[in-house]
Amino acid sequence: MMATQGKKVWMDGTLVDFADAKVHVLNHSLHYGVGVFEGIRGYAGPNGPVIFRLPEHVKRLLDSARLYRMSVPFTAEEIARAVLETQAANDFVPSYIRPILYRGEPALGVKNRGGKVSLAIGAIPAKKYLGEASETGVRAKISQYRKPRSDAIPSYAKAAGNYLNSYLAGVDAADDGYEEAILLDANGYVAEGSGENIFLVRDGKLYTPGLESDILLGITRTSVLQIAKDLGYPVVEKLVSVNELLTADEVFFSGTYAEIAPVREISHFPVGDGRAGPVTRDIMDVFYRAVRGEEPKYASWLTPVPPLARVVPRATRREKGSA
Ligand code: PY5
C-alpha cells in the first residue's frame, strides 16, 4: 500500500537518498515502539505545493514526544522548516509526509532515555489510503480488538507502539474481506478506525466519539468539525454506542491518509443507501476544495512551500544537547 518510494529523506538536518535512510537494528524504538510520528499531506495549491495544517501536526508531534519523555533537539519552527524542505526535495504532490522522532542508537534497556532523539522525515507520493473504497464507500468490520485504555497507552500520543493495536484490527478485518476495522473502546463504545476517526450522521446532526473513547484527536477530525459547524450542521462529541453506529443515516472516516471516506457497510449492516450520503458529500466537497486552496475561509490551513525551501535544502544542522 505504501511501497511507493520517495526521493529524499531528511535525517537530523541532512537530506539523504531514499535508499540510504537507515538506522541501527538494535535501536530502542524498533524494539519497544517508543517513537512518535506524524502523517502530513502535501497538496497542489494554486501557486505551488502547500502543506495541510502544518503547525497543528508539529504541535501534536511535540506533544507526543512530551508524553513519551523524549527530549527533542529541535524547536517547532525547525521541525516545520524541515517538513517544508522535505516536501521541496520530494517535488511531487499529493505527497504523504512522515516525520518520526526516534531513538536510533543501539540501546536495549527498556528504560533507556539517554539515547539521542533523532528526527527523520520521509515523503512518498500519496494515494487513496482506502483505495477505490474511498470513493465508493468503505466496508468496515467492528473489530474484536479493543482500543487500549489511555491509562495503559495514551491515545493522545501518536506513538509507533499504538499501531500494534491498529495492525491487529486492520489485518484481521482485511483477512475477513473488509477494507477497514472499527475499534471499540474498553467499555464497548465506538472509538475509531485503525487509522482514522469516525463520524456518524443521524437526523442531520453529526456525532463523533471524544477523547474519553481513547481515540487519537485527529487533525482531519478537527477540520471536519469546523467545516460541519460552518455549514450549519450541529456537531456533538459524545460516547457513541454500536447500536447508534449501526442505525446511522451516514458514516464516514476522517484521517490524513484516508482524507474523508464514506462507509457503506459495517459488519454486514448496510449504512444508508450504500453511498456517500448528502451530509458526507457536503463536507467532502468543502474539504477537498479547502486542501486545494479553493476555500478562502480555510486558507490559513495551508502553508505554502516557500521557494527558498525548494532550492536551498539545509545540509547540516548544529547539534543541540541530546536527550
Ligand atoms: N486515528 C488513528 C488511530 C490514526 O492513526 C489517525 C491517522 C487518525 C485517527 C486521524 O488523525 P489525523 O486526521 O490527524 O490524520 N492515521 C495516520 C495518517 O496519517 C496513519 C495511517 C496509516 O492518516
Residues whose N, C-alpha, C, O or C-beta is under 5 A from the ligand:
A	BS01	PY5	G39 E192 G193 S194 G195 E196 N197 L216 L217 G218 I219 T220 R221 S254 G255 T256 Y257 A258
